C-alpha cells in the first residue's frame, strides 16, 4: 500500500501522477471468500483475517517457504505433518519456518486472529450510516468526526496518502467537498478484504453518477482507522464486486 512505501503527503500540494503500472495491492471481494464451502466458523474467521490489506501487505515481506507454511498452518489450519507432506519438507523444517514467520508477522503487527477491536453490529451499522450521510451531504466535519486521530487515507494507484484527522479534513475541504458539493457523491455498500466497503459514484455534468472509487474501510474501536480509496480507471473494478458501472437509479 502507498503508506508502506512513501511518507505522508500534503493535501494542498500538487498531486504526483500515478505510476504507469500500479505496484499496489487491489481490493478483494469478500464474496470470493464467503462462497467457499466446508469451512468451520473458526477457519472462516482466520481466512477473513488473512485477506485484510494489512496482512497481505506484511505477508509479502516473508520468504516464499515461510509464507506458504504460515498460510497452510495458521490460515487454513493444517497441522505440521500435512504441511510438510504438501510442501515436501520435514516436520522440523515446517515448525522452524512457522516460528520464524510468526515472529516476523508479529514484528510487522499483522497476524491472523489479531484483528483490530471491532464495534458491535449496531454500532458498526450506525458508523457506516453516518459515513454515507457525510459523503452524500459533502459534510467534512461529520466525516472527520468518524476518523481516529491518526487515521490514514490512501488513493491507489496514486502514491500520495495522508495521515491524521486534520490533514484528511483539509483534503476534503480543498478537493472533494469544495464548492457546491452536496449531492455530488453516492455510495453503494459492498465488502472487501474482510472490511466494510463502498462503491463511490460521482455525478458528472449530465447529472449521471459515474464510478469514482472502491473504498475499503478499516474500523477500530468504534472509529475509522484507515480509508483506502481504489480509484476507478475502467469498468472492471466495479464489475468484480458485482456493482453496476453506471446505475440508472443514481441519475439525479
Phi, psi and omega in degrees: 000154181307324182292345177268349186241343185223155173288158179296154185251181178256123184293346181263354177277155176301144181279136172285145180292152176292156178295157181301321176237122184290127178270002190273159169295154175246164181286144181248122178299132177297337180301331179291335176274316186293333184282351177289135182253162174083008179266135175291160178303323180293315180292322178299321178297315181296321178296318177301318179296327185281354178251007175295151182299321180297317181293315182295324178295313180293325183301328182290347178279346182276148170300154186306316182293318177297321180297315181296316180296316181298316180295316182292318185277309189269339179261311182267351173080020178284151178274174186297321181294315179297318180294319179298320181296313185288329181265001181055051178237167172278158177299321179298321179292322177298313181299317180294316180296322180294318179298316180293320180295317179297319180295319180293318180292324177296320178296326180276355177075029181219111177217146173303135179089000180251044184294159173294165180287109185272143177290158174298161186305315182294318179293321178297314180299319179295317180299314182291325176297316178295326178297313179298315181298321180296318178296311186289336176266358184052046185257095183299316184298317180293323179292313181298329179295342180271356185262148169292158183303322182254029182302154178241147177227126177239162181218060179304140011272009175293135176286342183289139174211165185234149178235130173105140182303315183295317180295316179296321177300318178298322178297314181294318181295319186275332189245293190281320185254020180286154179069209180272083188262353180300128181082005181285333186238150171226148182235143174236127186286142171208199177210147184207141175052038179071017184230159171294145182215161180219139167274121182259125176251145177238135182286133177265186185294337179277354183091003179269142181268120182253152178302135179242308181200163172251112186264133174242123183253133173257118182261147178207121174055043173084005179224172179269120180268328182215140173238115179248110182255102180277109187291141184273130175247341177203188185279351189292323184296310180295321180297325179298331180264007180069025181254136183295131176301321174223117185260115181300333179292345183263003177291129185251000000 
